[in-house]
């Protein structure tokens, strides 16, 4: 039996080539399975941040943010070791500094509540249409580019 974990990430638009994102996905998948068991499958969704929409200390940001849920009750020592390895993978592949990767590793139940609250923010009258637009765009990008990525601005997502 395979269990699925959603991984959500925010990347600066155009900062990482698709090939590199696929390599990072594969490396994080291998690391996750080593820490938590071979029955896990990670499903990635990337959101691109267009230029001029992300800043740190008043300067355009190069920071990426990634959320990878772990099984509920994961011991902090295991969680921290996993986080260190994921950050090391990210920095080695992208060349970024430790200040340019934000990694969130919550318990799975918390991550699910977080995702549900994000969906609840969408006007109920538009929720189904918005979800279909997002799914269509993510599927198209997966087929065309090999990664599921869309702009954080739905109007730019097509």
C-alpha positions, 0 to 999 in steps of 0.5 A: 500500500502506498501513502501519499504526501502533498509537498507544496513549494513556492519558487521564484519564477524562472529561478530554477530550471524544470530539470533541476526541480525534477532532480530535487523532487527525486532527491527529496522523495528518496530522503523521505522514504529513507526516513519514513518508509518505502511506502510513501509517495510524494506529490509535488505542487509548485507555485511560482512567484512572479518578479516584483511579488516577493521581497526580503529586507526591501530587496527582490527575494531569491528565497524558496519555501517548501512544506513537506508533511511528516507522519503525525507524532514524528520525533523532533530529532528525526524531524530535524535530521530530515529537515537538515538533509532536505535543506542540504539537498536544496542548497547543493542543487540550487547553490542557494544559501541556508537563508534562501530556503524556508522549509516547513515540516509539520505533522500530516494532520496539521498540513491537511487542516492548513490546506483545507483552510486555504481552500475555504478562503476561496469564495464558495460560488467560485470554488469549483471553477477555481479548483478546475482551473488550477487542476487543468493548469497543473496537469498541463504543466506536468505534461508539458514541463514534467513538473506541476507548477503554476503562478500564484496569480490565478490570472497568470495561470491560464 
